[in-house]
Structures are given as C-alpha cells and as structure tokens.
Amino acid sequence: MMEVKHQDWTDTMFPEMEKMMKYGNQEKKKRLTSEQMESLESSFQEEIKLDPQRKMKLSKELGLQPRQIAIWFQNRRARWKTKQLEHLYDSLRHQFEVVSKEKQQLQDEVR
C-alpha cells in the first residue's frame, strides 16, 4: 500500500500566514538612523547610566520606544566595558613585558 504524505495547506497557499504563526505579529527590526545613533552616542558620552527622565526625553526626541533606548544603552555599556577590559589588559601586558625585561637584565648581570 502506498503512503500518501499530507502537506499542510498553509505551507503552500499562505506562506505569510505560516510566518505569522511562527513569529507572531512582530514588526521587522528597524535600524537606527545615523542621526539617532549620533544622539544616543552623545548622550552616552555625557553619562553611561540612563535615568527614567532622560530615557523619556530621548524617546520623544528620537521617535523611539523607551525600551529601545534602554536596550541600546545596556548594549552600549556592555561594549564599553569590553573595551575598558581590553585597554586594561593591554596596559597590564605592557607592564609585564617591561618588568620581565628588567628581571632578565638583572639576572644576566648576576651571572
């Protein structure tokens, strides 16, 4: 006996419906404009923490949801912290190399 495979009719008839069922009514993620990015960066440089009043002010000025502003600041602080750690690591590595060379020179003098 032959087996007949049944394909859900929504897959072929309504591909958009399948997407909606999978992902809900999520809007496509919109990228920030360069002006929005510049404004957020400028605000971040002034203060890396975001108080509620500033969040609402930026939200209104930039036409973004307050949640978008908060998440942008959270992500930006994470990138900032990573950069700080990279700089600290580079500085410590350089100091280690200097001390290591001095140690080697002292050992060579003793011999």
PEGI-V212362 format. One record per residue. PHI is phi as a letter, one per 20 degrees, with the letter a starting at -180 (none if undefined). BURIAL is + if it has 24 or more other C-alpha atoms within 12 Angstrom, else -. D_LAST is the distance of its C-alpha to the last C-alpha in Angstrom with 2 decimals. Layout:
BEGIN
PHI_BURIAL_D_LAST / PHI_BURIAL_D_LAST
END
This chain:
BEGIN
none_-_91.22 / e_-_89.16 / e_-_86.82 / d_-_87.17 / e_-_84.13 / d_-_84.98 / d_-_83.04 / f_-_83.23 / f_-_85.52 / f_-_83.40 / f_-_80.59 / e_-_82.74 / e_-_85.41 / c_-_83.39 / f_-_79.68 / f_-_79.31 / f_-_80.77 / f_-_78.16 / f_-_75.39 / f_-_76.98 / f_-_77.24 / f_-_73.57 / d_-_72.13 / m_-_74.88 / e_-_76.03 / f_-_72.57 / e_-_72.57 / f_-_70.20 / f_-_67.01 / e_-_67.30 / f_-_64.39 / f_-_63.90 / f_-_64.91 / f_-_62.45 / f_-_64.26 / f_-_63.89 / f_-_60.17 / f_-_59.67 / f_+_61.61 / f_+_59.70 / f_-_56.32 / f_-_57.45 / f_+_58.59 / f_+_55.34 / f_-_53.34 / f_-_55.52 / b_-_55.04 / f_+_53.44 / e_+_55.75 / d_+_59.38 / e_-_62.13 / g_-_65.59 / f_-_67.31 / f_-_64.82 / f_+_65.04 / f_-_68.84 / f_-_68.71 / f_+_66.38 / g_-_68.54 / f_-_71.66 / f_-_70.09 / e_+_68.54 / m_-_71.24 / d_+_68.89 / f_-_69.26 / g_-_67.45 / f_-_65.74 / f_+_64.38 / f_+_62.95 / f_+_61.36 / f_-_59.82 / g_+_58.54 / f_+_56.78 / f_-_55.38 / f_-_53.97 / f_+_52.67 / f_-_50.84 / f_-_49.21 / f_-_48.03 / f_-_46.87 / f_-_44.88 / f_-_43.22 / f_-_42.27 / f_-_40.89 / f_-_38.69 / f_-_37.50 / f_-_36.58 / f_-_34.79 / f_-_32.83 / f_-_31.87 / f_-_30.78 / f_-_28.69 / f_-_27.10 / f_-_26.23 / f_-_24.76 / f_-_22.68 / f_-_21.34 / f_-_20.45 / f_-_18.69 / f_-_16.88 / f_-_15.62 / f_-_14.60 / f_-_12.69 / f_-_10.87 / f_-_10.17 / f_-_8.94 / f_-_6.57 / f_-_5.40 / f_-_5.52 / f_-_3.80 / f_-_0.00
END
